[in-house]
Amino acid sequence: MFQHQNVHTFKKIIDEFILSSSDNESIKYILRNIDFEAFKLGISFYQMIFILIQKDAIHNKKSQI
């Protein structure tokens, strides 16, 4: 899923986003739901975020065609 050298950078970006969004209740609610869905699938929160980013990128590419 991740290239080893990029795992730390990816996690740091996500962590910084979470910290910068700590006052936004909507984002906190969404992040809790993502965490819960990751738990149900037996994957990490970071893996779930990565999957969602990939799905969004694929969707955006398809809609541009």
Phi, psi and omega per residue, in radians:
M1 nan -0.998 3.139
F2 -1.843 2.620 2.888
Q3 -1.421 2.385 -3.001
H4 -0.890 -0.748 -3.082
Q5 -1.190 -0.371 -3.089
N6 -1.649 -0.183 -3.103
V7 -1.050 -0.851 -3.108
H8 -1.082 -0.764 -3.138
T9 -1.111 -0.781 3.130
F10 -1.054 -0.849 -3.140
K11 -1.075 -0.682 3.140
K12 -1.119 -0.731 3.115
I13 -1.088 -0.808 3.137
I14 -1.108 -0.770 3.121
D15 -1.065 -0.727 3.119
E16 -1.138 -0.680 3.081
F17 -1.079 -0.790 -3.140
I18 -1.074 -0.808 3.139
L19 -1.113 -0.669 -3.122
S20 -1.299 -0.268 -3.120
S21 -1.810 0.192 -3.003
S22 -1.098 -0.357 3.120
D23 -1.606 -0.087 -3.081
N24 -1.707 1.868 -3.063
E25 -1.135 -0.605 3.130
S26 -1.111 -0.791 -3.140
I27 -1.175 -0.698 3.104
K28 -1.059 -0.706 3.120
Y29 -1.113 -0.788 3.126
I30 -1.098 -0.771 -3.135
L31 -1.124 -0.645 3.076
R32 -1.101 -0.715 3.119
N33 -1.152 -0.706 3.090
I34 -1.084 -0.756 3.128
D35 -1.087 -0.743 3.129
F36 -1.125 -0.760 3.122
E37 -1.116 -0.687 3.085
A38 -1.077 -0.761 3.118
F39 -1.028 -0.791 -3.136
K40 -1.086 -0.587 -3.140
L41 -1.488 -0.169 3.137
G42 1.321 0.516 3.104
I43 -2.136 2.925 -3.134
S44 -1.364 2.802 3.066
F45 -0.986 -0.745 -3.118
Y46 -1.148 -0.667 3.090
Q47 -1.113 -0.707 3.134
M48 -1.128 -0.772 3.102
I49 -1.039 -0.766 -3.138
F50 -1.066 -0.760 3.117
I51 -1.073 -0.773 -3.141
L52 -1.118 -0.671 3.094
I53 -1.130 -0.750 3.112
Q54 -1.079 -0.792 3.132
K55 -1.067 -0.725 3.126
D56 -1.124 -0.723 3.126
A57 -1.103 -0.740 3.112
I58 -1.110 -0.783 3.120
H59 -1.052 -0.750 3.138
N60 -1.126 -0.693 3.101
K61 -1.113 -0.742 3.136
K62 -1.132 -0.663 -3.106
S63 -1.310 -0.286 3.116
Q64 -1.491 -0.255 -3.100
I65 -1.380 nan nan
